[in-house]
Amino acid sequence: MLAPGDRVTHDSFGLGTVVSVEGQGDKSVASIDFGTEGQKRLLLRYAPVEKL
């Protein structure tokens, strides 16, 4: 499970920092700041995000 402040990597967007996480289980959505790529909201069930 991700938490605000966690560092993650994404296949397309690269390195990012979790800003917030909403919802639970399959409906969890994380707002992640990818720096130059901007902030993205990703449905964690489908997003290729790996916690570092």
N, C-alpha and C positions, 0 to 999 in steps of 0.2 A: 504494500500500500504506500502511495506517495503522500508526502506532507510538505507544506510550505517550507521553502529553503532547500529542499532536496535538489541535487544536481542530476540531470538526466541527459541521455543522448537519443536523438531521433534520426532515422535513416535519411530523411530529406533535409531537415532543418538544422541538424548538428547539435552542439551542446546548448543546454538551456537550464534555467532555474525555475522550479515550481513556485508560482505566486500564490495560487489557491487551489483547493480541491472541493468540488461540490458533489452531492449525491452519494449513493452507496452502491456497492456491488457492481452489477453490469451497467448501471446508469452513472457511474462516476465520471465526472468531467473535470479535467485539470486545465487551469490557465498557466501556461508556461512561457516565460520570457526567453526568446532565442536570440536576443541581442540584435544584430543587423537584420535578422529575419522578422523581427517584431514579436509581439505577444500573440500566442495562438491558444484557442480553446479546443482541446482534444478529448474525444470520447475514449477513455482508457481501454475499453474492451477491444477496440480496433486499432488504436494507435501503436505504431512500432516504437514504443518508448522503453528505454532500459535505464533503470536507476543505477547510478555510479557509486 
